[in-house]
Every structure is written in structure tokens, then in C-alpha cells.
Amino acid sequence: MNEQDVRKLLETLQRGEIALEHALDRLRHLPYEDLGFAKIDHHRALRQGYPEVVFARGKTPKQVAEIVRGMLRASASHNILITRADRNILAAVKRLVRPAARRNVPRGKSRVSANVEFHELSGAIVIERSRAVHGKGLILVVTAGTSDIPVAEEALVTARAMGNRAEAIYDVGVAGLHRLLEHRQKLAEARVIVCVAGMEGALPSVVAGMVAAPVIAVPTSTGYGASFGGIAALLAMLNSCASNVSVVNIDNGFGAGCVASVINRA
């Protein structure tokens, strides 16, 4: 439940359209809802501006579906993001939602109306119920190579689900800098840049040296043996001589997209 939901609930109560007990029942689960295996933080949207995100890896499809069901009950206005999911989890989630375009639902099959989109490369699922844009500018996601796209896609999907205008530029790494230079105008336009790179992790320093915007560097586990699963890229980014670079964890596209969204809303 976010601020908009609380306002609507209180206005409906004020107009006498619902009973006090009904309003109290809606608010009773606002701090969190205990499912036994999970505690859904319904207060997070009100506290931070965006609801809890479901990390699907390690959870069963049934567990993810129950968490999502609780989140759908709690609010009718915010998007729901599930990360690191697969098609089994997608199938379980889809059973809870009917396409937004459909009006007639068979008896006994009452479901929430929303659009469900699965991004297979990153494993991200978005249950879209709002297309409102809250961010003040463009979030640009840039990758060094094609192999970095799954992590970049997670950042891109996260930024968009959180109400931002976000675009991507792929495969512009330091092995051919002329490819990056063609996009100087778009780089200058961005309010925040997420820069995703594996191997030696050099691209964020180059990009940051070209722009005034903050650059969120994302090391990926892409690379040969001496890249040590992304540690080489991580250390290179942490040691960047560009002062406008900050770094998230290896393969953490979600974290980068979330931080970019917070910056873009500020």
C-alpha cells in the first residue's frame, strides 16, 4: 500500500462509502503480513516510494505466488517486480492475474487485472498496473558487451517498473570505443547512467569521464579465468579514477536500477 492507496482509503472513509471496520481491516496488515514462510513488507511502498521486490531464486513457484497474491491484495496501484524467476514461476504468477484488456472473467476465476511481462534473459517478471513516470530524467543503461545484457536488462526493467524513463545502449565496450562515441549526445542527456561490464571492467571509467551525471557501475561475472567471476571487474570499478562512479555488487542489475531510480526521483 503506497501513499496514493492510503489517501484513497481515507477519502472513501471520509465520504462514508465504507465502514470504519473495513478501513481498519485494510490498515491492519499495513506494517507486514506474516505468511509463515515470508513476511510481506506492505509498509515499504509508503516508506520508500516503491513496494518490496520478490527475489524468486530459492523460492518455490507456490511460495512466490502466495507472496504476490498478498501484494496484489494490499494495493491496486503499484507495479510488482519479481527478479531471478523462471517459466515455472511465471506460470504460477499468471494464474493470479488476467490480462488488463480482458473484461469478462469466468465465474470462480476472479483475478486481478494487470499485464504480466516476462524478460527471459534476466528472469525478471513485471506485473504492470501503472505506467506513471515519477523520475525527473532519463536513466541510461550501457553495456560493454552483448554477454552483459542479462544483467543490464535487470537494471533496465527495474528502473522502468519503478516509474522511470529508461533506455539502453548495448555492446559499446573499450575494445571499440568508436561505438561508444557515436552515442555522446544520449550520454549527455542522461540524468543517471548504469554502466554494466565484465572482463576488466574498464567501461564505467571511460563513460564517467565523458559526463557530469552519476555513473553506477555494475561488474558482471562475464570473462575468462583471471576475471575470477567478476572480481577483477569489481576491483577495477572500485579503483576508478573517475570521481562520479559508484559500484554495486557483481551481477546486481536490480540494485543498480533501484539506486538509479532513487537518484532520478531526488
C-alpha positions as CSV (number, residue, x, y, z in Angstrom):
1,M,0.0,0.0,0.0
2,N,1.5,3.3,-1.1
3,E,0.6,6.9,-0.3
4,Q,-1.9,7.1,-3.1
5,D,-3.7,3.9,-1.7
6,V,-3.8,5.3,1.8
7,R,-5.2,8.7,0.6
8,K,-7.9,6.9,-1.4
9,L,-8.9,4.7,1.5
10,L,-9.2,7.7,3.9
11,E,-11.1,9.8,1.4
12,T,-13.5,6.9,0.9
13,L,-14.0,6.6,4.7
14,Q,-14.5,10.3,5.0
15,R,-17.3,10.2,2.4
16,G,-19.0,7.4,4.3
17,E,-18.7,5.0,1.4
18,I,-17.0,2.3,3.6
19,A,-17.4,1.3,7.2
20,L,-14.7,2.1,9.8
21,E,-14.2,-1.6,10.4
22,H,-13.4,-2.1,6.7
23,A,-10.8,0.7,6.7
24,L,-9.2,-0.8,9.9
25,D,-9.1,-4.2,8.3
26,R,-7.2,-2.7,5.3
27,L,-4.8,-0.9,7.6
28,R,-4.3,-3.9,9.9
29,H,-1.8,-5.6,7.6
30,L,0.0,-2.4,6.6
31,P,3.2,-2.9,8.6
32,Y,3.6,-6.5,7.3
33,E,1.7,-9.7,6.6
34,D,3.0,-13.0,8.0
35,L,2.6,-15.9,5.7
36,G,4.7,-18.2,7.9
37,F,7.5,-18.7,5.3
38,A,7.6,-15.0,4.5
39,K,6.7,-11.6,5.9
40,I,5.5,-9.2,3.3
41,D,6.5,-5.6,4.0
42,H,3.4,-3.8,2.9
43,H,4.6,-0.6,4.5
44,R,7.7,-0.3,2.2
45,A,5.8,1.5,-0.6
46,L,4.6,4.1,1.8
47,R,8.0,4.4,3.5
48,Q,10.3,4.3,0.4
49,G,8.1,5.0,-2.5
50,Y,8.2,1.5,-4.1
51,P,7.0,-1.8,-2.8
52,E,9.0,-4.8,-1.8
53,V,10.6,-6.7,-4.7
54,V,10.4,-10.5,-4.8
55,F,13.7,-12.3,-5.2
56,A,12.5,-15.6,-6.7
57,R,15.6,-17.7,-6.7
58,G,15.5,-20.3,-3.9
59,K,11.7,-20.0,-3.6
60,T,9.1,-22.4,-5.0
61,P,6.5,-21.2,-7.5
62,K,3.9,-21.7,-4.9
63,Q,5.8,-19.5,-2.4
64,V,6.3,-16.8,-4.9
65,A,2.6,-16.9,-5.9
66,E,1.4,-16.6,-2.3
67,I,3.7,-13.6,-1.8
68,V,2.4,-12.0,-5.0
69,R,-1.2,-12.7,-4.0
70,G,-0.7,-10.8,-0.7
71,M,0.9,-7.9,-2.5
72,L,-2.0,-7.8,-5.1
73,R,-4.5,-7.7,-2.2
74,A,-2.7,-4.9,-0.4
75,S,-2.6,-2.4,-3.3
76,A,-4.2,-1.8,-6.6
77,S,-1.9,0.9,-7.9
78,H,1.7,-0.2,-7.9
79,N,3.7,-2.5,-10.1
80,I,5.1,-5.7,-8.8
81,L,8.6,-6.8,-9.7
82,I,9.9,-10.4,-9.4
83,T,13.6,-11.0,-10.1
84,R,15.6,-14.1,-11.0
85,A,12.5,-16.1,-11.9
86,D,11.9,-18.8,-14.5
87,R,8.9,-20.0,-16.5
88,N,7.5,-22.2,-13.7
89,I,7.3,-19.2,-11.5
90,L,5.8,-17.2,-14.4
91,A,3.1,-19.8,-14.9
92,A,2.2,-19.7,-11.1
93,V,2.0,-15.9,-11.2
94,K,0.0,-15.7,-14.3
95,R,-2.8,-17.8,-12.7
96,L,-3.3,-14.8,-10.3
97,V,-3.7,-12.2,-13.0
98,R,-5.9,-11.7,-16.0
99,P,-4.8,-9.5,-18.9
100,A,-5.8,-5.9,-18.4
101,A,-7.6,-5.8,-21.7
102,R,-9.9,-8.6,-20.7
103,R,-13.2,-7.7,-19.0
104,N,-15.1,-10.9,-18.8
105,V,-13.7,-13.5,-16.3
106,P,-15.3,-16.9,-15.8
107,R,-17.2,-17.4,-12.6
108,G,-15.0,-18.6,-9.8
109,K,-11.9,-17.3,-11.6
110,S,-11.8,-13.8,-10.2
111,R,-8.3,-12.4,-10.7
112,V,-6.6,-9.1,-10.6
113,S,-6.5,-7.2,-13.9
114,A,-2.9,-6.4,-14.9
115,N,-0.3,-7.0,-17.6
116,V,2.4,-9.6,-16.9
117,E,5.7,-9.4,-18.8
118,F,8.5,-11.9,-18.6
119,H,12.0,-10.8,-19.5
120,E,13.7,-14.2,-20.2
121,L,17.3,-13.0,-20.4
122,S,17.3,-11.5,-16.9
123,G,14.5,-13.7,-15.4
124,A,12.5,-10.6,-14.4
125,I,8.7,-10.6,-14.2
126,V,6.8,-7.3,-14.1
127,I,3.1,-7.2,-13.1
128,E,2.3,-3.8,-14.6
129,R,-0.6,-1.9,-13.1
130,S,0.8,1.6,-13.5
131,R,2.7,3.4,-16.3
132,A,3.1,6.6,-14.3
133,V,6.5,8.2,-14.7
134,H,7.9,9.6,-11.4
135,G,11.6,10.1,-12.4
136,K,12.8,13.5,-13.5
137,G,15.0,12.5,-16.3
138,L,16.4,9.7,-18.4
139,I,18.1,6.6,-16.9
140,L,20.5,5.2,-19.5
141,V,21.8,1.6,-19.2
142,V,25.0,0.9,-21.1
143,T,26.8,-2.4,-21.6
144,A,30.4,-3.2,-22.6
145,G,29.4,-6.4,-24.4
146,T,26.5,-8.5,-25.5
147,S,27.2,-11.0,-22.8
148,D,26.4,-8.3,-20.2
149,I,22.9,-7.8,-21.5
150,P,21.1,-10.1,-19.0
151,V,22.4,-8.1,-16.0
152,A,21.7,-4.8,-17.9
153,E,18.2,-5.9,-18.7
154,E,17.5,-6.5,-15.0
155,A,18.6,-2.9,-14.3
156,L,16.5,-1.6,-17.2
157,V,13.4,-3.5,-16.2
158,T,13.8,-2.4,-12.6
159,A,14.1,1.3,-13.5
160,R,11.1,1.2,-15.7
161,A,9.0,-0.7,-13.2
162,M,9.8,1.9,-10.6
163,G,8.4,4.7,-12.8
164,N,11.3,6.0,-14.8
165,R,12.0,6.7,-18.5
166,A,14.9,4.3,-19.2
167,E,16.8,3.4,-22.4
168,A,19.6,1.0,-23.2
169,I,22.8,1.1,-25.4
170,Y,24.4,-2.3,-25.8
171,D,27.8,-3.5,-26.9
172,V,29.9,-0.3,-26.7
173,G,32.9,-1.6,-24.8
174,V,36.5,-0.4,-24.8
175,A,37.6,-2.9,-27.5
176,G,36.0,-0.4,-29.9
177,L,35.4,3.0,-28.4
178,H,34.2,4.5,-31.6
179,R,31.0,2.6,-31.0
180,L,30.5,4.5,-27.7
181,L,31.4,7.9,-29.1
182,E,28.5,7.7,-31.5
183,H,26.2,8.0,-28.5
184,R,27.7,11.1,-26.9
185,Q,24.5,13.1,-27.2
186,K,22.4,10.4,-25.5
187,L,25.1,10.0,-22.7
188,A,25.0,13.8,-22.1
189,E,21.2,13.7,-21.9
190,A,21.0,11.1,-19.2
191,R,20.4,12.1,-15.6
192,V,21.8,8.8,-14.3
193,I,23.9,6.1,-16.2
194,V,24.1,2.5,-15.3
195,C,27.2,1.0,-16.8
196,V,27.5,-2.8,-17.0
197,A,30.8,-4.5,-17.8
198,G,32.7,-7.7,-17.2
199,M,36.2,-8.7,-18.3
200,E,38.5,-5.9,-16.9
201,G,35.6,-3.6,-16.1
202,A,37.1,-0.5,-17.8
203,L,34.0,1.0,-19.4
204,P,32.5,2.8,-16.4
205,S,35.7,4.9,-16.0
206,V,35.5,5.9,-19.7
207,V,31.8,6.8,-19.6
208,A,32.1,8.7,-16.3
209,G,34.9,10.8,-17.8
210,M,32.6,12.0,-20.5
211,V,29.6,13.0,-18.4
212,A,28.5,15.1,-15.4
213,A,25.9,12.6,-14.3
214,P,26.4,9.9,-11.6
215,V,27.5,6.6,-13.1
216,I,26.5,3.4,-11.3
217,A,29.0,0.7,-12.3
218,V,27.8,-3.0,-12.4
219,P,30.6,-5.6,-12.6
220,T,29.4,-8.9,-14.2
221,S,30.8,-12.4,-13.9
222,T,31.5,-12.4,-17.7
223,G,35.1,-13.1,-18.5
224,Y,37.9,-15.6,-18.7
225,G,39.6,-17.4,-15.8
226,A,41.6,-14.4,-14.4
227,S,38.4,-12.4,-14.2
228,F,37.6,-14.5,-11.1
229,G,33.9,-14.5,-11.7
230,G,33.6,-10.7,-11.8
231,I,36.1,-9.9,-9.0
232,A,38.6,-8.4,-11.4
233,A,35.9,-6.0,-12.9
234,L,34.6,-5.2,-9.3
235,L,38.1,-4.2,-8.1
236,A,38.7,-2.2,-11.3
237,M,35.5,-0.2,-10.8
238,L,36.2,0.3,-7.1
239,N,39.6,1.8,-8.1
240,S,38.2,4.0,-10.9
241,C,39.9,7.4,-11.1
242,A,36.6,8.9,-12.3
243,S,35.1,10.6,-9.2
244,N,31.4,10.2,-10.3
245,V,31.5,6.4,-10.3
246,S,29.8,4.3,-7.6
247,V,29.7,0.5,-7.6
248,V,27.2,-2.2,-6.8
249,N,27.8,-5.9,-6.3
250,I,28.7,-8.4,-9.1
251,D,25.7,-9.1,-11.4
252,N,23.4,-6.9,-9.3
253,G,21.4,-5.3,-12.1
254,F,18.4,-4.9,-9.7
255,G,20.5,-2.9,-7.2
256,A,21.8,-0.6,-9.9
257,G,18.3,0.0,-11.3
258,C,16.9,0.7,-7.8
259,V,19.7,3.2,-6.9
260,A,19.3,4.9,-10.3
261,S,15.6,5.3,-9.6
262,V,16.2,6.9,-6.2
263,I,18.7,9.3,-7.7
264,N,16.3,10.1,-10.6
265,R,13.5,10.9,-8.2
266,A,15.5,13.2,-6.0
